[in-house]
């Protein structure tokens, strides 16, 4: 199971470190506290980037991908609305590495990803979203240009992002 930092914060708040209440803490046979987060993988920058890249690609069309469509696609795959921080961290990561281009608050995937996706999935009858995101994450490990230029950032601000979420939820 993959979860975001937001979810991790919620879980961490459910089990206070200072609690001695047996109902709040599960103990291991050795007497230690069991890790309530065992088996949960935190959403890494690479996974987040893969999820964004695949969502942009899937919703792109000829005129680029709009933010509300990216948010909707991620929600459909991940069953959670991406946060502004998750979005900006991921999109800036993709922009700095030349995998996505931004024009007038619309996003376009790089030609290399489109070619990779076509080669990877052209003869498949069924495509599983989770598998595509996992494979895209592996693709990112090989495709990064290491152009990690700090001054390349998305033009999307938090207000525009929140308005896009409201528009998607309507």
ZIVEN-V292765 format. One record per backbone hydrogen bond with DSSP energy under -0.5 kcal/mol. CO is the residue of the C=O (numbers start at 1). NH is the residue of the N-H. E is the energy in kcal/mol with one decimal. If there is no record, write none. Layout:
BEGIN
{{CO & NH & E} {CO & NH & E}}
END
This chain:
BEGIN
{{1 & 41 & -2.4} {3 & 43 & -2.2} {4 & 8 & -2.0} {5 & 9 & -2.4} {6 & 10 & -1.6} {7 & 11 & -2.4} {8 & 12 & -2.8} {9 & 13 & -1.7} {10 & 14 & -0.8} {11 & 14 & -1.2} {11 & 15 & -0.8} {12 & 15 & -0.6} {14 & 16 & -0.6} {16 & 19 & -1.3} {21 & 24 & -1.4} {21 & 25 & -1.3} {26 & 34 & -2.4} {28 & 31 & -2.4} {32 & 28 & -4.2} {34 & 36 & -0.7} {35 & 38 & -1.5} {37 & 40 & -2.2} {39 & 41 & -0.5} {40 & 42 & -0.5} {41 & 3 & -2.0} {42 & 44 & -0.7} {44 & 48 & -3.0} {45 & 49 & -2.7} {46 & 50 & -2.4} {47 & 51 & -2.8} {48 & 52 & -2.3} {49 & 53 & -3.0} {50 & 54 & -2.6} {51 & 55 & -1.9} {52 & 56 & -2.8} {53 & 57 & -2.5} {54 & 58 & -2.4} {55 & 59 & -1.3} {56 & 60 & -0.7} {57 & 60 & -0.7} {61 & 64 & -0.8} {64 & 66 & -0.5} {65 & 107 & -1.9} {66 & 69 & -0.5} {66 & 70 & -1.9} {67 & 71 & -2.8} {68 & 72 & -2.1} {69 & 73 & -2.3} {70 & 74 & -2.5} {71 & 75 & -2.4} {72 & 76 & -2.3} {73 & 77 & -2.1} {74 & 78 & -3.5} {75 & 79 & -1.9} {83 & 87 & -2.5} {84 & 88 & -3.1} {85 & 89 & -2.8} {86 & 90 & -2.1} {87 & 91 & -3.3} {88 & 92 & -2.3} {89 & 93 & -1.6} {90 & 94 & -2.0} {91 & 95 & -2.9} {92 & 96 & -2.8} {93 & 97 & -1.0} {94 & 99 & -2.3} {94 & 100 & -0.9} {95 & 98 & -1.5} {99 & 110 & -2.3} {101 & 108 & -2.4} {103 & 106 & -1.0} {105 & 67 & -0.5} {106 & 103 & -2.7} {107 & 65 & -2.4} {108 & 101 & -2.7} {110 & 113 & -0.5} {110 & 114 & -1.7} {111 & 115 & -2.4} {112 & 116 & -2.5} {113 & 117 & -3.1} {114 & 118 & -2.3} {115 & 119 & -2.4} {116 & 120 & -2.5} {117 & 121 & -2.6} {118 & 122 & -1.5} {121 & 124 & -1.3} {127 & 129 & -0.6} {128 & 132 & -2.4} {129 & 133 & -2.6} {130 & 134 & -2.2} {131 & 135 & -2.8} {132 & 136 & -2.8} {133 & 137 & -2.2} {134 & 138 & -1.7} {135 & 139 & -2.4} {136 & 140 & -2.4} {137 & 141 & -1.2} {138 & 142 & -0.9} {139 & 142 & -1.0} {139 & 143 & -2.1} {140 & 144 & -1.4} {147 & 149 & -4.4} {148 & 150 & -0.6} {149 & 152 & -1.3} {151 & 153 & -0.8} {157 & 161 & -2.3} {158 & 162 & -2.8} {159 & 163 & -2.3} {160 & 164 & -2.0} {161 & 165 & -1.9} {162 & 166 & -2.2} {163 & 167 & -2.3} {164 & 168 & -2.3} {165 & 169 & -2.5} {166 & 170 & -1.4}}
END
